[in-house]
Amino acid sequence: MSGKPKLHYFNGRGRMESIRWLLAAAGVEFEECFLETKDDLTKLQKDGSLLFQQVPMVEIDGMKMVQSRAIGNYIATKYNLYGKDLKERALIDMYVEAVIDLNELLMTYTFQPADKKEQHFATIVDKATNRYFPVYEKVLKDHGQDFLVGNQFSRADVQLLETLLMAEECKPDILAKFPLLQSFKARISNIPTIKKFLQPGSQRKPPLQEKDVPKLMKIFH
C-alpha cells in the first residue's frame, strides 16, 4: 500500500469533496478509487472495509476511516489545521459545523424534484445571506485577521472557502453584500496549495449535473 491516502467514493463531490479540499490544502497527494457500479460498493461492504456499510471511506495511516466528520477531524489534526488549543478548536468546530449545514443544502439542490427546486433555491439564498454569511462577515470584522480563528490557517478557512465557491455557482452575486467575505475568498484562494487545487486538471470535482443523478442512484440504491 502506498503512503498516499486513498479515497473511496463516486467520481463527484458529495461528502468526499470537503475531505479532498482538506488534503489539498495541507499539500497532501491522494489517490482515488471511484465507485462505478453497485457491485463496487457491495464489494467494499462485504469485505469489511466499511464500518457502517457506507462511503466516504479513506484509507490513511493503516486505517479504513468512515464518517466524513471523523475523517475531517483526523486530517485537520494530523496536518495542523485545527488551531493551537482547545478554545480555538471549539471555534473551528462551530464554524465548520455551520458550513456543513449550508453545504448540505447546496449539495442536495440537484436531487430536488422539479416542483421543489425553486423553493429549495430560495431556502439556500435565504439561509446563506441571512443566517450564515453575516456571521462570518462579523467574525472577520471583529477578529481583524486574515483567518477565521487565531491568526492561523485552519480547516474553518478551507471549508468556508469551499462553500462560498459552491454558493457562487448557485447564485453568482450571492456575496454582493459581504465585502469581507469577498476579500477572504480572494485571499484564501491565493494560498499556494489552494490555488493549485483550484486550477483546471486538479482533483477538485465539478458541480453535480442532473444527468449524473440516475448513475448515482444505481450505485447507492
N, C-alpha and C positions, 0 to 999 in steps of 0.2 A: 504494500500500500504506500502510495507517495505521501510526502509530507503535507501536501495541499489539502485543505478542507474539500470535501466532496458533497455537493448539494443535490439532493434527490427531490425533484418536483417536475411539474409540467413546464414546457417552454413558454413561460409567460410570467407576468408579475405576481399576482396573488399575494399570499402571505410570505413568500420567499423573497420578495423584492427588497423589503427593508433589511433582510439579512445580507443580500448581495450588496446593498448600499453600505452597510457597516463594514463588511470585509474590504470593500473597495476603498472606503475612507481610511481604513487602517493600513492600506497598501499591501493587503494580503491577496496573493493569487489563489484562485479556487477553480476546481473542476465542477462540471455539471453533468448529471446523469438524468436525462429527461424521460419522464413517463409518457409514452406514446399511445399505449393501449391499456385497457382494463387489466390485461394479463400482467403488464409490468407492475401495476400496483398490487395485484394479488400475490405475485411472487415475493415482493417485499413483506407483505403481511404474513405469508406462510413460512418464510424463513426466519421469522422472529426479529426482523430489523426494525419494525415499527411498534414501539411500546404500547401505543393506544390505537394501532391499526390505521393511522393516518399520517399524511405528509403535511408540511415540510419535514424532511429529515436531513440532518447534516452529520456526516462522518468527520469528526475532528478529535484529535488527541486520543485516538483509540476508543472513542465513544460513538454511539449512534444516537445523536440527540434529536428529540422531537419537542413539540410545543414551541411556537415561534417566539414567545416572550422569554422562555428559558434560554433558548439559543441566543437571542439578542443580548440577554444579561451576561451570558458567558463570554461572548465575543467582546462586548464592551469592557468587561473587567479584564480580560486577557490582554487587550490592546490599549489599555489606559484611556478609555473613552467614557469613564464612569465617575469622574470627579475625584477630589482628593480626600474626602471624608464622608461620614455618614449623612451629614446635613446636605451636602452637595448631591449625594446620590439620591436622597429623598426628593430634592427639587427636580433632578433629571428624570426620576421615575414619574413624577406628577406631570411634567411637560410631555414626556413620551406617551404616557397613557392617554392624554387628551388628543395628541396627534394620531394615535392608533384609532381612537373613536371616529375622528374625521376621515381618516384613511379608509376605514371600513365602509363609510358612506360612499366615498369616491369609487372604491373597488367594486361595489355591488351595483353601481349605476347601469352597467352594460347588461346585467342579468334581469333588469326590471322588464316586466311585460309592457308592451307599447302604451297601454292606457294608464300606466303608473309612472312612466318616465318623466313627464312634465312635473308632477308633484315631487318626485324624488330629487330632480334637479333643483327645484325651488327650496327643498329642505337643505340640500348641500350648500347653496348660496347663503341661505339664512343663517345656518349654524356656523359656517366659515366666517362670515362677515360680522355677525352679531355676538357669537359666543366665543369662538376660538381665537381668531386673528387679533381682536382688540386686546386680549390678554398678553399675547406675545409682543405686540407693539408696546404695551405698557411695561412689560418686563425689560425690553431693550432700552426704553427711555429711562426707567428708574435705575437700572443697573449701570447704564452708561458705558458698557464694554462691548467688545466685538462679538462676544459669545454669550449664550444664554445663562450659563452657570459659571461662577468663579470668573476667571478670565482665561479659561482654557477650553479648547475644542473638545466637545463631548458628543455622545450619541444623540443628545437632545438637538444639537445643531444639525446633525446629519439627517435625522428623521423629520425635523421640521422642514428642511430644505426639500427633501423628497416629496413631502405632502404639498408644499407651496407650488412646486412644479406640476404636480398632478392636478391641483385646483386650477392652475392657469390653463392646462389642457382642456379642462371642463368649461372654463369661462376666462378668456384671455385678460380681461380687465379687472379680475377679482381682487387684485392688490391695490387698486387705484387709490383707496383712502388710507393706505398704510405705508407711508414713506420709509419708516424704519425697517419694515419687513422687506421692502424693495431693495434697500441698501444691504440688508442682511443677506438676501438671496444672491446679490451680485458678489458680495464679499466671500461667502462660503463656497459659492460656485468656482471661485478662483483659487481655492486651496488645491495645490498640485494633484493630490490623489483624487479629489472630487472632479477637478477639471478633466482629468484623464477618463474618469468613468462617464462623464457627460459627452465625450467625443463619439462620433459615429463609429461603429465596429466594436464598441465595448460590450460587456456582458449585461449592461442595462437593458431591460426589456421594454418594447413599445407598449402603448396602451392596448388593452384588450379590445378586439373588434367583435361585433355581433356575430360575424361569420365563424369566430373561434368557439363560440359557446356550445354548439352541438358536439364538437370534438371533446370538449372538457366533460360534458355530461356523459359521454360514452366511457370516459376513463373513471369518473368518480361516482356514477350512479348505475 
